[in-house]
Amino acid sequence: MTATAQRRTYAGVPADILTGIQTASARTGMDFSYLLAQAKLESGYDAGAKAATSSARGLYQFIEQTWLKMVKDHGAEHGVGNLADAITKGADGRMKVADAATRKTILDLRHDPTLSALMGAEFASDNKAYLERRLTRPVNSTDLYMAHFLGAGGASRFLAALDRSPASSAAALLPEAAASNPNVFYDKAGKPRSVKDIYARFAGKLEAAGATASAVITAQAEATVDTAVAIGSQIGRGLASVAGSIGRAFGPGLSADTVLALAALPMPGEKAEGKPGS
């Protein structure tokens, strides 16, 4: 990809990031708007993003263990089967890579826009299947984002509580998650937020981020039209230039249109193209 293509943006989304997300959506069937919104919330469309307080990296902020599991489970589907084969699951349940250099190579792929988007989409797809089995109902984008934030198991408990007792304390339900994310589970006064309040906040963030999708599609369509017009203009200028050169060769008495018409005639001995049966 050229430097110009990398610098180009559509409604604020870098072209290489957009291409990666569109590819991921097409290959996995996951909703493009959701994947785009999630990338905005997680990294601000920055494939090089690094979390200050954890091992989270890349467009979708995968921590090391989650990324290794995703590559192990889905790498072969997306062209990195050799790396997937290098990952094993230890007796403690943690994903391991024996060779340090190979492990670094795998983890560095979190910064690849397309592979990161593909794994983000596969992660969402896996979470969707898990939640729908546990909740016995269809899940929406906010449900999926809760799974990305809390893990599938935590999200299952959270969403079950949302249906059963929405006014209950989310911190009491998920104390470990609350300890790691106090700004989410408590308000500025330190009061625990309810399950319903937290869900509504996530839904609002996702909706605001998702509004970018329509703007991106519009910007991309406009850019495509502009490119087509520019190419058409270049072709037109090229034909005019060729016609002018031929006209000069034949003399000033022939117009460019006449020259082009003459050029279209078959050469002696060449069969002219015609309708079937001619």
C-alpha positions as CSV (number, residue, x, y, z in Angstrom):
1,M,0.0,0.0,0.0
2,T,1.4,3.4,-0.9
3,A,2.0,6.2,1.6
4,T,-0.7,8.2,-0.1
5,A,-3.3,5.4,0.4
6,Q,-2.3,5.1,4.1
7,R,-2.7,8.8,4.7
8,R,-6.1,9.0,3.0
9,T,-9.1,9.0,5.4
10,Y,-12.8,8.5,5.0
11,A,-14.8,10.5,7.6
12,G,-11.8,10.3,9.8
13,V,-11.1,6.6,9.3
14,P,-7.7,5.8,7.8
15,A,-8.0,3.9,4.5
16,D,-6.0,0.9,5.6
17,I,-8.1,0.6,8.8
18,L,-11.3,0.8,6.8
19,T,-10.2,-1.8,4.3
20,G,-9.3,-4.2,7.2
21,I,-12.6,-3.8,8.9
22,Q,-14.6,-4.2,5.6
23,T,-12.6,-7.3,4.8
24,A,-13.3,-8.7,8.3
25,S,-17.0,-8.0,8.0
26,A,-17.2,-9.6,4.6
27,R,-15.3,-12.8,5.6
28,T,-17.0,-13.4,9.0
29,G,-20.5,-12.0,8.4
30,M,-20.2,-9.7,11.5
31,D,-21.9,-6.3,11.2
32,F,-19.6,-3.6,9.7
33,S,-21.1,-0.8,11.7
34,Y,-20.5,-2.7,15.0
35,L,-16.9,-3.5,14.1
36,L,-16.2,0.1,13.0
37,A,-17.8,1.5,16.2
38,Q,-15.8,-0.9,18.4
39,A,-12.5,0.1,16.7
40,K,-13.3,3.7,17.4
41,L,-14.1,3.0,21.1
42,E,-11.1,0.7,21.7
43,S,-8.3,2.5,19.9
44,G,-9.6,5.5,18.0
45,Y,-8.8,3.7,14.8
46,D,-5.1,3.4,15.8
47,A,-3.6,0.1,14.9
48,G,-0.5,1.0,16.9
49,A,-2.4,1.7,20.1
50,K,-1.0,0.5,23.4
51,A,-2.7,0.4,26.7
52,A,-0.8,2.0,29.6
53,T,-2.0,-0.4,32.3
54,S,-2.3,-3.8,30.6
55,S,-0.9,-5.8,27.7
56,A,-3.7,-4.6,25.4
57,R,-2.5,-3.7,22.0
58,G,-3.8,-2.8,18.5
59,L,-7.0,-1.8,16.8
60,Y,-9.2,-3.9,19.1
61,Q,-7.0,-3.8,22.2
62,F,-6.4,-7.5,22.6
63,I,-4.5,-8.6,25.7
64,E,-1.8,-11.2,25.1
65,Q,-3.7,-14.3,26.2
66,T,-6.9,-13.5,24.3
67,W,-4.9,-12.8,21.1
68,L,-3.0,-16.0,21.4
69,K,-6.3,-17.9,21.8
70,M,-7.9,-16.2,18.8
71,V,-4.9,-16.9,16.6
72,K,-4.9,-20.6,17.8
73,D,-8.6,-20.9,17.1
74,H,-8.9,-18.9,13.9
75,G,-5.4,-18.3,12.5
76,A,-5.6,-21.1,9.9
77,E,-8.8,-19.6,8.5
78,H,-7.0,-16.3,7.8
79,G,-3.6,-17.3,6.5
80,V,-1.5,-17.7,9.6
81,G,-2.0,-21.4,10.3
82,N,1.8,-21.9,10.7
83,L,1.7,-19.5,13.7
84,A,-1.5,-21.0,15.1
85,D,0.3,-24.4,15.1
86,A,3.1,-22.9,17.3
87,I,0.6,-22.1,20.1
88,T,-0.3,-24.7,22.7
89,K,-2.5,-24.7,25.8
90,G,-0.7,-25.4,29.0
91,A,-2.0,-27.5,31.9
92,D,-2.9,-24.2,33.7
93,G,-5.1,-23.2,30.8
94,R,-2.8,-20.5,29.5
95,M,-1.8,-20.2,25.9
96,K,2.0,-20.7,25.3
97,V,4.5,-20.4,22.5
98,A,7.8,-22.3,23.1
99,D,10.0,-20.0,20.9
100,A,10.3,-16.5,22.1
101,A,10.9,-15.0,18.7
102,T,7.8,-16.7,17.3
103,R,5.7,-15.5,20.3
104,K,6.8,-11.9,19.6
105,T,5.9,-12.3,15.9
106,I,2.4,-13.5,16.8
107,L,1.8,-10.8,19.4
108,D,3.1,-8.1,17.1
109,L,0.4,-9.0,14.6
110,R,-2.1,-7.2,16.8
111,H,-0.8,-4.1,15.1
112,D,-1.7,-5.4,11.6
113,P,-5.0,-3.7,10.7
114,T,-6.5,-6.5,8.7
115,L,-5.6,-9.4,10.9
116,S,-6.5,-7.4,14.0
117,A,-9.9,-6.7,12.5
118,L,-10.4,-10.3,11.4
119,M,-9.7,-11.5,15.0
120,G,-11.9,-8.8,16.4
121,A,-14.7,-10.0,14.2
122,E,-14.1,-13.7,15.1
123,F,-14.0,-12.8,18.8
124,A,-17.4,-11.0,18.4
125,S,-18.8,-14.0,16.5
126,D,-17.6,-16.4,19.2
127,N,-19.1,-14.3,21.9
128,K,-22.4,-13.9,20.0
129,A,-22.7,-17.7,19.7
130,Y,-21.9,-18.2,23.4
131,L,-24.3,-15.5,24.7
132,E,-27.2,-16.7,22.5
133,R,-26.8,-20.2,23.9
134,R,-26.7,-19.0,27.5
135,L,-29.4,-16.3,27.2
136,T,-31.6,-18.2,24.7
137,R,-32.4,-15.0,22.9
138,P,-30.8,-13.0,20.0
139,V,-28.1,-10.6,21.1
140,N,-27.5,-7.0,19.9
141,S,-24.4,-4.8,19.5
142,T,-24.4,-3.6,23.0
143,D,-24.6,-7.1,24.3
144,L,-21.6,-8.0,22.2
145,Y,-19.6,-5.0,23.4
146,M,-20.4,-6.0,27.0
147,A,-18.8,-9.4,26.1
148,H,-15.7,-7.7,24.7
149,F,-15.4,-5.6,27.9
150,L,-16.3,-8.3,30.5
151,G,-15.5,-11.5,28.7
152,A,-18.2,-13.8,27.5
153,G,-18.8,-15.3,31.0
154,G,-19.0,-12.0,32.8
155,A,-21.3,-10.6,30.1
156,S,-23.6,-13.6,30.4
157,R,-24.0,-12.9,34.2
158,F,-24.3,-9.2,33.6
159,L,-27.0,-9.6,30.9
160,A,-28.9,-12.2,32.9
161,A,-29.0,-9.7,35.8
162,L,-30.1,-6.9,33.4
163,D,-33.2,-9.1,32.5
164,R,-33.8,-10.2,36.1
165,S,-32.9,-7.3,38.4
166,P,-31.7,-4.2,36.4
167,A,-31.5,-1.9,39.4
168,S,-29.0,-4.2,41.2
169,S,-25.4,-3.1,41.8
170,A,-23.1,-4.1,39.0
171,A,-20.1,-3.9,41.3
172,A,-21.7,-6.4,43.7
173,L,-22.3,-8.7,40.8
174,L,-18.8,-8.5,39.3
175,P,-16.4,-7.3,42.0
176,E,-13.2,-8.1,40.1
177,A,-14.3,-6.2,37.0
178,A,-15.4,-3.3,39.3
179,A,-12.0,-3.2,41.0
180,S,-10.2,-3.1,37.6
181,N,-12.7,-0.5,36.1
182,P,-13.9,1.8,38.9
183,N,-14.8,4.6,36.6
184,V,-17.3,2.3,34.9
185,F,-18.8,0.7,37.9
186,Y,-18.9,3.8,40.2
187,D,-20.0,7.4,39.7
188,K,-17.9,10.4,40.6
189,A,-19.3,10.4,44.1
190,G,-18.2,6.7,44.5
191,K,-21.8,5.4,44.4
192,P,-22.1,2.0,42.7
193,R,-23.9,2.2,39.3
194,S,-26.7,-0.2,38.6
195,V,-26.6,-2.9,35.9
196,K,-29.1,-0.9,33.9
197,D,-27.1,2.4,34.2
198,I,-23.9,0.8,32.9
199,Y,-25.7,-1.0,30.1
200,A,-27.3,2.3,29.0
201,R,-23.9,4.1,29.1
202,F,-22.3,1.5,26.9
203,A,-25.3,1.6,24.5
204,G,-24.9,5.4,24.2
205,K,-21.2,5.2,23.5
206,L,-21.7,2.5,20.9
207,E,-24.5,4.4,19.2
208,A,-22.4,7.6,19.0
209,A,-19.5,5.7,17.6
210,G,-21.7,3.8,15.2
211,A,-22.9,7.0,13.6
212,T,-19.5,7.1,11.8
213,A,-20.4,4.2,9.6
214,S,-22.9,6.0,7.5
215,A,-20.5,9.0,7.1
216,V,-17.7,6.6,6.1
217,I,-19.9,4.9,3.5
218,T,-20.9,8.3,2.0
219,A,-17.3,9.6,2.0
220,Q,-16.2,6.4,0.3
221,A,-18.9,6.6,-2.4
222,E,-18.1,10.2,-3.1
223,A,-14.4,9.4,-3.4
224,T,-15.2,6.6,-5.8
225,V,-17.3,8.9,-8.0
226,D,-14.5,11.5,-8.0
227,T,-12.0,8.9,-9.0
228,A,-14.2,7.7,-11.8
229,V,-14.7,11.2,-13.1
230,A,-10.9,11.9,-13.0
231,I,-10.1,8.7,-14.8
232,G,-12.8,9.5,-17.5
233,S,-11.3,12.9,-17.9
234,Q,-7.8,11.5,-18.3
235,I,-9.1,8.9,-20.9
236,G,-10.8,11.7,-22.8
237,R,-7.7,13.9,-22.9
238,G,-5.7,10.8,-24.0
239,L,-8.0,10.1,-26.9
240,A,-8.0,13.7,-28.0
241,S,-4.2,13.7,-27.9
242,V,-4.0,10.5,-30.0
243,A,-6.6,11.8,-32.5
244,G,-4.7,15.1,-32.8
245,S,-1.4,13.3,-33.5
246,I,-3.0,11.1,-36.2
247,G,-4.7,14.1,-37.7
248,R,-1.4,15.9,-38.0
249,A,0.0,12.8,-39.7
250,F,-2.8,12.7,-42.3
251,G,-2.9,16.4,-42.8
252,P,-5.0,19.4,-41.7
253,G,-8.0,18.4,-43.8
254,L,-9.3,15.7,-41.5
255,S,-11.1,16.3,-38.2
256,A,-10.3,14.3,-35.0
257,D,-13.7,12.6,-35.3
258,T,-13.0,11.5,-38.8
259,V,-9.5,10.2,-37.9
260,L,-11.0,8.1,-35.0
261,A,-13.7,6.7,-37.4
262,L,-11.0,5.8,-39.9
263,A,-8.9,4.2,-37.2
264,A,-11.9,2.0,-36.3
265,L,-12.1,0.5,-39.8
266,P,-10.7,-3.0,-40.3
267,M,-7.3,-3.5,-41.9
268,P,-7.2,-5.0,-45.4
269,G,-7.8,-8.8,-45.0
270,E,-9.2,-8.4,-41.5
271,K,-12.8,-9.5,-40.9
272,A,-14.9,-6.7,-39.6
273,E,-16.8,-7.2,-36.4
274,G,-20.6,-7.4,-36.9
275,K,-23.8,-8.7,-35.5
276,P,-24.3,-12.5,-35.4
277,G,-25.0,-13.8,-38.9
278,S,-23.3,-10.9,-40.7
